[in-house]
Amino acid sequence: METGQTQPDYWDRNRSHRHPDRPLEVLPHAGNDFATRLSLKAPLIKHESFEDEKEWRLVAAAVSAHELHHRPGRSMLIPYYKIPIGDDDKFDSIREIVVGPTPHLDLSAASVESLAIAAGLARKGLEIKPTSIPFRNW
């Protein structure tokens, strides 16, 4: 199809067609479609070595920049979105937090314990333990 021409009525973005200059069939939008679909599924994929941690992942649709908060990072600001998780009496379901992998496992666990105390979770029998998975900084 030459530049400036409109697509024919039968055009379907997922339908392959033969390009005169290429011997293989071409899906013109396959790369973009694949990337979009992968970005929706990737947060749901978890390596089996993390299975014992039984983590929960919150996956959300994109939010407006007006809804984001920011915190300092090592070399840049880190945007984040605050997700309300309920009243204090609803924290009874959190019984265990697994910390890591991280280069400073003891300090990280201590900071999570401090947060649990400040949030009133520690009095409810919360167990905070380090992960058995080693930290790798490749």
Phi and psi in degrees as a GROMACS rama.xvg file:
@    title "Ramachandran Plot"
@    xaxis  label "Phi"
@    yaxis  label "Psi"
@TYPE xy
-79.6784  156.561  GLU-2
-60.3819  137.617  THR-3
95.8568  -17.6273  GLY-4
-80.8669  147.897  GLN-5
-86.9251  158.406  THR-6
-73.5166  143.418  GLN-7
-64.4415  160.794  PRO-8
-58.6862  -30.7767  ASP-9
-83.9774  0.982874  TYR-10
-63.2967  131.26  TRP-11
-129.391  123.945  ASP-12
-61.808  -21.7835  ARG-13
-99.5092  0.864074  ASN-14
-91.0496  130.86  ARG-15
-76.2833  159.225  SER-16
-148.369  159.633  HIS-17
-91.0814  128.151  ARG-18
-90.4993  133.255  HIS-19
-61.63  -25.9383  PRO-20
-96.0668  -1.89216  ASP-21
-128.282  137.643  ARG-22
-76.729  -17.7973  PRO-23
-97.8672  158.273  LEU-24
-70.6044  148.117  GLU-25
-121.252  130.57  VAL-26
-102.614  105.019  LEU-27
-59.4498  -29.6768  PRO-28
-114.023  14.895  HIS-29
-59.9598  -41.9353  ALA-30
-62.1345  -47.5021  GLY-31
-66.2559  -41.9952  ASN-32
-63.571  -42.9531  ASP-33
-61.5772  -46.4591  PHE-34
-61.7614  -40.9028  ALA-35
-63.7501  -47.3851  THR-36
-65.9465  -39.0497  ARG-37
-63.9124  -39.6595  LEU-38
-64.7793  -25.7109  SER-39
-81.3336  -30.8656  LEU-40
-93.355  -28.4526  LYS-41
-54.7339  -41.7605  ALA-42
-64.5543  -15.8263  PRO-43
-89.7129  -10.2037  LEU-44
-90.4774  131.354  ILE-45
-136.222  132.509  LYS-46
-66.4877  140.766  HIS-47
-61.659  -22.6362  GLU-48
-67.9244  -15.4497  SER-49
-96.2242  5.17389  PHE-50
-58.6572  -39.1815  GLU-51
-66.3081  -16.8849  ASP-52
-79.922  -18.5267  GLU-53
46.541  43.7014  LYS-54
-71.2328  157.055  GLU-55
-106.874  143.778  TRP-56
-121.3  131.984  ARG-57
-96.76  119.953  LEU-58
-116.486  124.778  VAL-59
-128.099  158.767  ALA-60
-70.5252  164.028  ALA-61
-58.847  144.989  ALA-62
-115.245  161.348  VAL-63
-68.9163  148.366  SER-64
-60.5017  -24.6485  ALA-65
-70.174  -18.9729  HIS-66
-93.9756  -2.86454  GLU-67
-88.4886  150.723  LEU-68
-111.206  168.502  HIS-69
-136.778  145.94  HIS-70
-134.086  155.993  ARG-71
-71.7294  140.506  PRO-72
-114.056  -171.492  GLY-73
-63.7831  -41.4386  ARG-74
-133.865  3.33747  SER-75
-161.309  169.555  MET-76
-77.3408  143.47  LEU-77
-111.908  115.003  ILE-78
-76.744  144.932  PRO-79
-149.276  161.034  TYR-80
-117.473  128.943  TYR-81
-81.0775  127.411  LYS-82
-113.803  115.426  ILE-83
-69.0055  134.424  PRO-84
-117.224  9.95474  ILE-85
113.154  -175.194  GLY-86
-78.5167  165.381  ASP-87
-57.3923  -35.2802  ASP-88
-70.394  -12.1394  ASP-89
-88.4196  -3.41086  LYS-90
-80.682  -1.94027  PHE-91
-60.1945  -24.7593  ASP-92
-75.5726  -15.5216  SER-93
-87.0598  108.646  ILE-94
-110.083  -20.1017  ARG-95
-150.921  139.711  GLU-96
-126.164  126.129  ILE-97
-101.809  125.729  VAL-98
-102.659  134.648  VAL-99
111.097  -175.456  GLY-100
-69.5999  144.593  PRO-101
-156.116  153.562  THR-102
-68.6803  -22.6532  PRO-103
-122.686  70.6664  HIS-104
-61.0052  -44.4863  LEU-105
-63.8701  -44.276  ASP-106
-65.6442  -39.6573  LEU-107
-64.2646  -44.0613  SER-108
-63.194  -40.4679  ALA-109
-64.6201  -38.3702  ALA-110
-70.0294  -34.9624  SER-111
-68.0859  -38.8842  VAL-112
-63.2137  -41.4582  GLU-113
-60.7293  -42.8276  SER-114
-63.2349  -41.5108  LEU-115
-62.0127  -40.5126  ALA-116
-65.2679  -46.8016  ILE-117
-62.5258  -33.219  ALA-118
-86.1075  -3.48413  ALA-119
80.1046  17.4435  GLY-120
-86.5049  -29.1456  LEU-121
-62.4992  -34.1532  ALA-122
-71.1801  -8.99665  ARG-123
-99.6971  18.7536  LYS-124
77.8028  29.2727  GLY-125
-71.6708  132.337  LEU-126
-103.157  126.852  GLU-127
-113.567  121.231  ILE-128
-137.955  152.418  LYS-129
-76.8256  152.961  PRO-130
-73.3047  156.874  THR-131
-92.0132  -3.4875  SER-132
-84.8599  125.905  ILE-133
-71.2798  150.016  PRO-134
-80.0044  133.615  PHE-135
-123.712  124.725  ARG-136
-113.601  83.6104  ASN-137
